[in-house]
Amino acid sequence: MAVLKEMLKEEKERLLKMKKFYEDKIIELPKGSITFKQRGAKKYPYLVYREGKKVT
C-alpha cells in the first residue's frame, strides 16, 4: 500500500508541475483571436482583441 501512495504522490507532483507549465505558456500567448479579412482576391489574418469597449 505504501508503494501505491508514493506513486500517487509523485504523479500528483508531476501533474501540478505540468499545470503550472501550461498556465505560464498560456499567459505568454497574445490575447484575442485571429480573424481573416478579404482584400481583393487574397485573405489576410488579423489579431482582434478588445480594449475596454473598443475592438482593436
MOPAC internal coordinates of N, CA, C and O (Angstrom, degrees):
PM7 1SCF
backbone

  N    0.0000 0     0.00 0     0.00 0    0    0    0
  C    1.4521 1     0.00 0     0.00 0    1    0    0
  C    1.5319 1   111.05 1     0.00 0    2    1    0
  O    1.2310 1   120.42 1   146.28 1    3    2    1
  N    1.3391 1   116.80 1   -33.72 1    3    2    1
  C    1.4602 1   120.88 1  -179.38 1    5    3    2
  C    1.5275 1   110.74 1   -65.54 1    6    5    3
  O    1.2310 1   120.81 1   144.18 1    7    6    5
  N    1.3205 1   116.06 1   -35.82 1    7    6    5
  C    1.4671 1   120.28 1   179.79 1    9    7    6
  C    1.5278 1   109.59 1   -64.28 1   10    9    7
  O    1.2310 1   120.53 1   137.90 1   11   10    9
  N    1.3147 1   116.60 1   -42.10 1   11   10    9
  C    1.4593 1   121.08 1   179.91 1   13   11   10
  C    1.5266 1   111.37 1   -64.44 1   14   13   11
  O    1.2310 1   120.48 1   137.95 1   15   14   13
  N    1.3295 1   116.68 1   -42.05 1   15   14   13
  C    1.4694 1   120.20 1   178.56 1   17   15   14
  C    1.5199 1   110.89 1   -63.36 1   18   17   15
  O    1.2310 1   120.56 1   139.66 1   19   18   17
  N    1.3289 1   116.53 1   -40.34 1   19   18   17
  C    1.4653 1   120.46 1   178.81 1   21   19   18
  C    1.5236 1   111.01 1   -65.07 1   22   21   19
  O    1.2310 1   120.13 1   139.00 1   23   22   21
  N    1.3302 1   117.35 1   -41.00 1   23   22   21
  C    1.4631 1   121.21 1   177.46 1   25   23   22
  C    1.5263 1   110.80 1   -62.71 1   26   25   23
  O    1.2310 1   120.17 1   136.69 1   27   26   25
  N    1.3143 1   117.28 1   -43.31 1   27   26   25
  C    1.4651 1   121.06 1   179.16 1   29   27   26
  C    1.5265 1   111.41 1   -65.30 1   30   29   27
  O    1.2310 1   120.73 1   142.13 1   31   30   29
  N    1.3262 1   116.21 1   -37.87 1   31   30   29
  C    1.4617 1   120.26 1   178.02 1   33   31   30
  C    1.5292 1   110.58 1   -63.93 1   34   33   31
  O    1.2310 1   120.29 1   135.32 1   35   34   33
  N    1.3287 1   117.05 1   -44.68 1   35   34   33
  C    1.4652 1   121.36 1   178.90 1   37   35   34
  C    1.5234 1   110.95 1   -64.19 1   38   37   35
  O    1.2310 1   120.51 1   138.89 1   39   38   37
  N    1.3098 1   116.62 1   -41.11 1   39   38   37
  C    1.4706 1   120.67 1   179.51 1   41   39   38
  C    1.5199 1   110.76 1   -64.84 1   42   41   39
  O    1.2310 1   120.26 1   139.52 1   43   42   41
  N    1.3206 1   117.10 1   -40.48 1   43   42   41
  C    1.4681 1   120.79 1   178.09 1   45   43   42
  C    1.5198 1   110.54 1   -62.05 1   46   45   43
  O    1.2310 1   120.33 1   135.59 1   47   46   45
  N    1.3341 1   116.97 1   -44.41 1   47   46   45
  C    1.4660 1   120.83 1   178.83 1   49   47   46
  C    1.5288 1   110.73 1   -62.41 1   50   49   47
  O    1.2310 1   120.60 1   138.54 1   51   50   49
  N    1.3399 1   116.46 1   -41.46 1   51   50   49
  C    1.4682 1   120.29 1   179.09 1   53   51   50
  C    1.5211 1   110.83 1   -63.02 1   54   53   51
  O    1.2310 1   120.51 1   136.59 1   55   54   53
  N    1.3251 1   116.63 1   -43.41 1   55   54   53
  C    1.4602 1   120.37 1  -179.40 1   57   55   54
  C    1.5257 1   111.69 1   -66.97 1   58   57   55
  O    1.2310 1   119.89 1   143.03 1   59   58   57
  N    1.3246 1   117.81 1   -36.97 1   59   58   57
  C    1.4608 1   120.41 1   177.37 1   61   59   58
  C    1.5301 1   110.97 1   -65.45 1   62   61   59
  O    1.2310 1   120.39 1   140.82 1   63   62   61
  N    1.3414 1   116.86 1   -39.18 1   63   62   61
  C    1.4668 1   120.38 1   176.56 1   65   63   62
  C    1.5271 1   111.02 1   -63.85 1   66   65   63
  O    1.2310 1   120.67 1   137.49 1   67   66   65
  N    1.3348 1   116.33 1   -42.51 1   67   66   65
  C    1.4548 1   120.23 1   179.38 1   69   67   66
  C    1.5276 1   111.16 1   -65.68 1   70   69   67
  O    1.2310 1   120.16 1   140.98 1   71   70   69
  N    1.3135 1   117.30 1   -39.02 1   71   70   69
  C    1.4565 1   121.25 1   177.58 1   73   71   70
  C    1.5217 1   110.30 1   -60.42 1   74   73   71
  O    1.2310 1   120.15 1   133.85 1   75   74   73
  N    1.3282 1   117.33 1   -46.15 1   75   74   73
  C    1.4707 1   121.90 1   178.40 1   77   75   74
  C    1.5270 1   110.34 1   -61.83 1   78   77   75
  O    1.2310 1   120.33 1   136.88 1   79   78   77
  N    1.3386 1   116.98 1   -43.12 1   79   78   77
  C    1.4528 1   121.85 1   179.86 1   81   79   78
  C    1.5311 1   110.67 1   -59.00 1   82   81   79
  O    1.2310 1   120.31 1   131.36 1   83   82   81
  N    1.3346 1   117.01 1   -48.64 1   83   82   81
  C    1.4677 1   120.30 1  -178.21 1   85   83   82
  C    1.5192 1   112.13 1   -69.17 1   86   85   83
  O    1.2310 1   119.64 1   144.44 1   87   86   85
  N    1.3278 1   118.29 1   -35.56 1   87   86   85
  C    1.4646 1   120.22 1   176.53 1   89   87   86
  C    1.5267 1   110.56 1   -63.20 1   90   89   87
  O    1.2310 1   120.36 1   139.16 1   91   90   89
  N    1.3440 1   116.91 1   -40.84 1   91   90   89
  C    1.4668 1   120.69 1   177.93 1   93   91   90
  C    1.5226 1   111.01 1   -64.80 1   94   93   91
  O    1.2310 1   120.20 1   139.81 1   95   94   93
  N    1.3237 1   117.23 1   -40.19 1   95   94   93
  C    1.4676 1   120.89 1   179.00 1   97   95   94
  C    1.5332 1   111.00 1   -65.27 1   98   97   95
  O    1.2310 1   120.16 1   140.52 1   99   98   97
  N    1.3193 1   117.29 1   -39.48 1   99   98   97
  C    1.4634 1   121.25 1   179.70 1  101   99   98
  C    1.5216 1   110.49 1   -64.74 1  102  101   99
  O    1.2310 1   119.99 1   141.06 1  103  102  101
  N    1.3239 1   117.62 1   -38.94 1  103  102  101
  C    1.4698 1   121.21 1   179.25 1  105  103  102
  C    1.5248 1   110.76 1   -62.97 1  106  105  103
  O    1.2310 1   120.06 1   146.60 1  107  106  105
  N    1.3414 1   117.49 1   -33.40 1  107  106  105
  C    1.4623 1   121.39 1  -179.07 1  109  107  106
  C    1.5281 1   113.12 1   -71.69 1  110  109  107
  O    1.2310 1   119.94 1   158.39 1  111  110  109
  N    1.3195 1   117.72 1   -21.61 1  111  110  109
  C    1.4570 1   120.95 1  -177.65 1  113  111  110
  C    1.5210 1   111.11 1   -70.33 1  114  113  111
  O    1.2310 1   120.03 1   -30.86 1  115  114  113
  N    1.3392 1   117.55 1   149.14 1  115  114  113
  C    1.4572 1   119.37 1   177.27 1  117  115  114
  C    1.5246 1   110.52 1   -67.91 1  118  117  115
  O    1.2310 1   121.43 1   -34.40 1  119  118  117
  N    1.3300 1   114.87 1   145.60 1  119  118  117
  C    1.4640 1   118.11 1   178.98 1  121  119  118
  C    1.5188 1   109.41 1   -81.04 1  122  121  119
  O    1.2310 1   120.78 1   -22.73 1  123  122  121
  N    1.3174 1   116.11 1   157.27 1  123  122  121
  C    1.4496 1   120.77 1   177.79 1  125  123  122
  C    1.5157 1   111.92 1   106.99 1  126  125  123
  O    1.2310 1   121.71 1    14.70 1  127  126  125
  N    1.3231 1   114.33 1  -165.30 1  127  126  125
  C    1.4616 1   120.24 1   179.66 1  129  127  126
  C    1.5217 1   108.74 1  -141.10 1  130  129  127
  O    1.2310 1   121.31 1   -17.96 1  131  130  129
  N    1.3108 1   115.11 1   162.04 1  131  130  129
  C    1.4637 1   120.94 1  -178.81 1  133  131  130
  C    1.5207 1   108.61 1   -96.56 1  134  133  131
  O    1.2310 1   121.10 1   -50.50 1  135  134  133
  N    1.3237 1   115.49 1   129.50 1  135  134  133
  C    1.4583 1   121.19 1   173.36 1  137  135  134
  C    1.5205 1   107.86 1  -121.46 1  138  137  135
  O    1.2310 1   120.59 1   -25.07 1  139  138  137
  N    1.3111 1   116.48 1   154.93 1  139  138  137
  C    1.4540 1   121.30 1   179.54 1  141  139  138
  C    1.5182 1   108.95 1  -112.01 1  142  141  139
  O    1.2310 1   120.90 1   -47.75 1  143  142  141
  N    1.3372 1   115.89 1   132.25 1  143  142  141
  C    1.4563 1   121.52 1   175.75 1  145  143  142
  C    1.5175 1   107.89 1  -117.77 1  146  145  143
  O    1.2310 1   121.38 1   -36.49 1  147  146  145
  N    1.3063 1   114.97 1   143.51 1  147  146  145
  C    1.4487 1   119.56 1  -178.62 1  149  147  146
  C    1.5238 1   109.28 1   -99.08 1  150  149  147
  O    1.2310 1   121.59 1   -53.74 1  151  150  149
  N    1.3171 1   114.56 1   126.26 1  151  150  149
  C    1.4641 1   122.31 1   176.38 1  153  151  150
  C    1.5136 1   106.57 1  -120.38 1  154  153  151
  O    1.2310 1   120.35 1   -74.27 1  155  154  153
  N    1.3056 1   116.94 1   105.73 1  155  154  153
  C    1.4637 1   120.33 1  -175.54 1  157  155  154
  C    1.5158 1   108.88 1    68.88 1  158  157  155
  O    1.2310 1   120.69 1    56.68 1  159  158  157
  N    1.3196 1   116.28 1  -123.32 1  159  158  157
  C    1.4605 1   120.76 1  -178.33 1  161  159  158
  C    1.5226 1   112.34 1   -97.76 1  162  161  159
  O    1.2310 1   119.73 1   176.08 1  163  162  161
  N    1.3428 1   118.11 1    -3.92 1  163  162  161
  C    1.4614 1   121.22 1  -176.14 1  165  163  162
  C    1.5226 1   111.52 1  -108.19 1  166  165  163
  O    1.2310 1   121.18 1   -27.82 1  167  166  165
  N    1.3274 1   115.34 1   152.18 1  167  166  165
  C    1.4634 1   121.75 1   174.35 1  169  167  166
  C    1.5187 1   108.25 1  -106.58 1  170  169  167
  O    1.2310 1   120.61 1   -42.97 1  171  170  169
  N    1.3484 1   116.44 1   137.03 1  171  170  169
  C    1.4496 1   121.91 1   179.93 1  173  171  170
  C    1.5268 1   109.90 1  -123.47 1  174  173  171
  O    1.2310 1   120.35 1   -43.29 1  175  174  173
  N    1.3566 1   116.93 1   136.71 1  175  174  173
  C    1.4702 1   118.93 1   178.74 1  177  175  174
  C    1.5332 1   110.84 1   -83.79 1  178  177  175
  O    1.2310 1   120.74 1   -37.44 1  179  178  177
  N    1.3203 1   116.20 1   142.56 1  179  178  177
  C    1.4535 1   123.07 1   176.31 1  181  179  178
  C    1.5224 1   108.87 1  -132.11 1  182  181  179
  O    1.2310 1   120.63 1   -39.04 1  183  182  181
  N    1.3250 1   116.40 1   140.96 1  183  182  181
  C    1.4530 1   121.45 1   174.82 1  185  183  182
  C    1.5259 1   107.35 1   -88.71 1  186  185  183
  O    1.2310 1   120.72 1   -55.41 1  187  186  185
  N    1.3297 1   116.23 1   124.59 1  187  186  185
  C    1.4643 1   122.02 1  -176.74 1  189  187  186
  C    1.5151 1   108.78 1  -119.24 1  190  189  187
  O    1.2310 1   120.59 1   -48.69 1  191  190  189
  N    1.3415 1   116.47 1   131.31 1  191  190  189
  C    1.4601 1   121.16 1   176.23 1  193  191  190
  C    1.5196 1   109.04 1  -149.28 1  194  193  191
  O    1.2310 1   120.43 1   -13.72 1  195  194  193
  N    1.2904 1   116.78 1   166.28 1  195  194  193
  C    1.4612 1   122.64 1  -175.00 1  197  195  194
  C    1.5277 1   109.89 1  -103.16 1  198  197  195
  O    1.2310 1   120.99 1   -47.26 1  199  198  197
  N    1.3364 1   115.71 1   132.74 1  199  198  197
  C    1.4686 1   123.09 1   172.75 1  201  199  198
  C    1.5251 1   106.21 1  -117.73 1  202  201  199
  O    1.2310 1   120.39 1   -82.25 1  203  202  201
  N    1.3042 1   116.86 1    97.75 1  203  202  201
  C    1.4524 1   120.26 1  -174.33 1  205  203  202
  C    1.5092 1   109.48 1    68.35 1  206  205  203
  O    1.2310 1   120.44 1    61.63 1  207  206  205
  N    1.3312 1   116.76 1  -118.37 1  207  206  205
  C    1.4649 1   119.78 1   178.04 1  209  207  206
  C    1.5240 1   112.48 1   -98.59 1  210  209  207
  O    1.2310 1   120.72 1   174.05 1  211  210  209
  N    1.3484 1   116.23 1    -5.95 1  211  210  209
  C    1.4510 1   121.13 1  -176.37 1  213  211  210
  C    1.5293 1   110.88 1   -94.81 1  214  213  211
  O    1.2310 1   120.20 1   -44.56 1  215  214  213
  N    1.3245 1   117.23 1   135.44 1  215  214  213
  C    1.4600 1   122.38 1   175.23 1  217  215  214
  C    1.5202 1   107.60 1   -94.31 1  218  217  215
  O    1.2310 1   120.74 1   -55.82 1  219  218  217
  N    1.3229 1   116.20 1   124.18 1  219  218  217
  C    1.4660 1   122.10 1  -177.38 1  221  219  218
  C    1.5057 1   110.36 1  -110.37 1  222  221  219
  O    1.2310 1   120.10 1   180.00 1  223  222  221

